[in-house]
């Protein structure tokens, strides 16, 4: 793999920094977020244009540290949909040597989803488990509540232990419930959005915030 990161365009960085400054000024109280957690919350607000995420975002106490450390060591990154994979920037992935895995188009996943009458995302989580990618990896779910529910089952019934779970599925059927269930877990660490809001772009934003921290820790 080519580990050289594409250059950062100064004009774009200036706009981003100005946006972050605006959010810091207009967000009001940080709703109890620590200095470690705020950059991630701020990036969710920046990505969505929605200040509600200053309050809806929930963190396991160890989440940021665990995600930063895992990404800094180049852990596997498992995502539920291709939209997350497409949204991640090479300038972050390459220096960290992080490889992204998503199995919805895998032939075996499709076959098993038809045979067992499940969703592809359920079978994709099982495929990631069979390939040994979940333990000590980072899992980001931004679209499919069924993927998050299956991951929780693998944690509670099979002893799977990701380094971090980012649970941000969007929607009105099982989305809020799957995230509430995630937030009951003592381990593994998790980051979640309460309620029906979420989406792949927010999962990407959370990952970018954690990758920036991981890059800082690597110097």
C-alpha positions as CSV (number, residue, x, y, z in Angstrom):
1,X,0.0,0.0,0.0
2,X,1.1,3.6,-0.7
3,X,1.3,5.2,2.7
4,X,1.8,8.7,1.4
5,X,-1.3,10.9,2.2
6,X,-2.7,13.2,-0.4
7,X,-1.9,16.9,0.3
8,X,-4.4,19.0,2.3
9,X,-5.7,21.9,0.3
10,X,-5.2,25.1,2.5
11,X,-8.4,26.8,1.3
12,X,-10.6,23.9,2.3
13,X,-8.9,23.6,5.7
14,X,-9.5,27.3,6.3
15,X,-13.2,26.8,5.6
16,X,-13.4,23.8,7.9
17,X,-11.7,25.6,10.7
18,X,-14.0,28.6,10.3
19,X,-17.0,26.2,10.5
20,X,-15.6,24.6,13.7
21,X,-15.0,28.1,15.2
22,X,-18.7,29.0,14.4
23,X,-19.9,25.8,16.1
24,X,-17.8,26.4,19.2
25,X,-19.3,29.9,19.4
26,X,-22.9,29.0,18.8
27,X,-23.3,25.6,20.2
28,X,-24.0,26.8,23.7
29,X,-23.3,24.5,26.6
30,X,-21.4,21.3,25.6
31,X,-24.0,19.1,27.3
32,X,-21.4,17.5,29.6
33,X,-19.0,16.4,26.9
34,X,-15.3,16.2,27.8
35,X,-12.6,18.0,25.9
36,X,-11.7,14.6,24.4
37,X,-15.3,14.0,23.2
38,X,-16.1,17.4,21.9
39,X,-14.1,17.3,18.6
40,X,-16.2,14.3,17.6
41,X,-19.5,15.9,18.5
42,X,-18.4,19.1,16.8
43,X,-17.7,17.2,13.6
44,X,-21.1,15.6,13.7
45,X,-22.7,19.0,14.0
46,X,-20.5,20.3,11.1
47,X,-21.4,17.4,8.9
48,X,-25.1,17.6,9.5
49,X,-25.7,21.3,10.1
50,X,-27.7,20.1,13.1
51,X,-26.9,21.4,16.6
52,X,-29.1,18.6,18.1
53,X,-26.1,16.3,18.0
54,X,-24.7,18.4,20.9
55,X,-26.8,16.3,23.3
56,X,-27.9,13.3,21.2
57,X,-24.4,11.9,21.0
58,X,-23.5,9.4,23.7
59,X,-20.2,8.0,24.7
60,X,-19.0,4.9,26.6
61,X,-16.4,6.3,29.0
62,X,-13.5,4.5,27.2
63,X,-14.8,5.1,23.7
64,X,-12.5,7.8,22.4
65,X,-9.3,6.4,23.9
66,X,-10.1,2.9,22.6
67,X,-11.0,4.1,19.1
68,X,-7.9,6.3,18.8
69,X,-5.6,3.5,20.0
70,X,-7.1,0.9,17.7
71,X,-6.9,3.1,14.6
72,X,-3.4,4.2,15.5
73,X,-2.3,0.5,15.4
74,X,-4.0,-0.1,12.0
75,X,-6.9,-2.2,13.2
76,X,-9.5,-3.6,10.7
77,X,-12.4,-1.3,10.1
78,X,-15.7,-3.0,9.4
79,X,-18.6,-0.9,8.1
80,X,-22.2,-1.8,7.3
81,X,-22.6,-0.1,3.9
82,X,-20.4,1.0,1.0
83,X,-21.4,4.7,1.6
84,X,-19.2,4.8,4.7
85,X,-16.3,3.2,2.8
86,X,-16.7,5.7,0.0
87,X,-16.8,8.6,2.3
88,X,-13.5,7.9,4.2
89,X,-10.5,10.0,3.1
90,X,-7.3,8.4,1.9
91,X,-5.3,11.1,3.6
92,X,-6.4,9.6,6.9
93,X,-6.6,5.9,6.0
94,X,-3.2,5.6,4.3
95,X,-0.9,6.9,7.1
96,X,-2.8,4.7,9.6
97,X,-2.7,1.7,7.3
98,X,-6.3,1.1,8.1
99,X,-8.2,-1.3,5.7
100,X,-11.9,-1.0,5.3
101,X,-14.1,-4.1,5.0
102,X,-17.7,-4.3,3.8
103,X,-19.4,-7.6,2.7
104,X,-22.9,-6.7,1.4
105,X,-22.0,-7.7,-2.2
106,X,-20.2,-10.9,-1.2
107,X,-21.7,-13.9,-3.0
108,X,-21.9,-16.0,0.1
109,X,-23.5,-13.2,2.1
110,X,-26.2,-12.8,-0.6
111,X,-26.8,-16.6,-0.7
112,X,-27.1,-16.9,3.1
113,X,-29.4,-13.9,3.3
114,X,-31.8,-15.6,0.8
115,X,-31.6,-19.0,2.4
116,X,-32.0,-17.8,6.0
117,X,-34.4,-15.0,5.2
118,X,-32.3,-12.3,6.9
119,X,-30.9,-9.0,5.6
120,X,-27.5,-8.8,3.8
121,X,-26.2,-6.7,6.6
122,X,-26.9,-9.4,9.2
123,X,-25.0,-11.9,7.1
124,X,-22.2,-9.4,6.4
125,X,-21.6,-9.0,10.1
126,X,-21.4,-12.8,10.4
127,X,-19.0,-12.9,7.5
128,X,-16.7,-10.3,9.2
129,X,-16.8,-12.4,12.4
130,X,-15.9,-15.6,10.5
131,X,-13.0,-13.8,8.9
132,X,-11.7,-12.7,12.3
133,X,-12.2,-8.9,11.6
134,X,-14.4,-8.0,14.5
135,X,-12.3,-8.8,17.5
136,X,-10.1,-5.7,18.3
137,X,-11.4,-4.0,15.2
138,X,-13.5,-0.9,14.9
139,X,-17.1,-1.4,13.6
140,X,-19.1,1.5,12.2
141,X,-22.8,1.2,11.5
142,X,-24.6,4.1,9.9
143,X,-27.4,2.6,8.0
144,X,-28.7,-0.8,9.1
145,X,-30.2,-1.4,12.5
146,X,-30.2,-5.1,11.7
147,X,-26.4,-5.0,11.4
148,X,-26.1,-3.4,14.8
149,X,-28.5,-5.9,16.4
150,X,-26.5,-8.8,14.9
151,X,-23.3,-7.3,16.2
152,X,-24.8,-7.0,19.7
153,X,-25.8,-10.6,19.5
154,X,-22.3,-11.7,18.5
155,X,-21.0,-9.7,21.5
156,X,-23.4,-11.1,24.0
157,X,-23.7,-14.7,22.7
158,X,-20.4,-15.4,21.0
159,X,-18.0,-13.2,23.0
160,X,-16.9,-11.0,20.2
161,X,-15.0,-8.0,21.4
162,X,-14.5,-5.1,19.0
163,X,-12.2,-2.3,20.2
164,X,-15.0,0.2,19.5
165,X,-18.5,0.1,18.1
166,X,-19.9,3.2,16.4
167,X,-23.6,2.8,16.3
168,X,-25.4,5.4,14.2
169,X,-28.1,3.7,12.1
170,X,-30.8,6.1,10.9
171,X,-34.5,5.4,10.6
172,X,-37.8,4.6,12.2
173,X,-37.8,0.8,12.4
174,X,-35.5,-0.6,15.1
175,X,-32.9,2.2,14.7
176,X,-33.5,3.9,18.1
177,X,-34.0,0.5,19.8
178,X,-30.8,-1.0,18.4
179,X,-28.8,2.0,19.7
180,X,-30.5,1.9,23.1
181,X,-29.5,-1.7,23.3
182,X,-25.9,-0.9,22.4
183,X,-25.8,1.7,25.1
184,X,-26.6,-0.9,27.8
185,X,-23.3,-2.8,27.0
186,X,-20.5,-2.4,29.6
187,X,-18.1,-3.7,26.9
188,X,-17.0,-3.1,24.2
189,X,-16.8,0.7,24.2
190,X,-19.3,2.4,22.0
191,X,-20.3,5.7,20.5
192,X,-24.0,6.2,19.6
193,X,-26.6,8.7,18.6
194,X,-29.8,8.6,20.6
195,X,-33.1,8.3,18.8
196,X,-33.9,8.0,15.1
197,X,-31.2,10.4,13.7
198,X,-28.0,9.0,12.3
199,X,-26.7,8.0,8.9
200,X,-23.6,7.0,7.0
201,X,-22.3,10.5,6.7
202,X,-22.3,10.8,10.5
203,X,-20.5,7.5,10.9
204,X,-17.9,8.8,8.5
205,X,-17.6,12.1,10.5
206,X,-17.1,10.1,13.7
207,X,-14.4,8.0,12.1
208,X,-12.6,11.1,10.7
209,X,-12.6,12.7,14.1
210,X,-11.1,9.5,15.7
211,X,-8.6,9.1,12.8
212,X,-7.4,12.7,13.3
213,X,-6.7,11.9,17.0
214,X,-5.0,8.6,16.0
215,X,-2.8,10.6,13.5
216,X,-1.9,13.1,16.3
217,X,-0.9,10.2,18.6
218,X,1.4,8.8,15.8
219,X,3.0,12.2,15.4
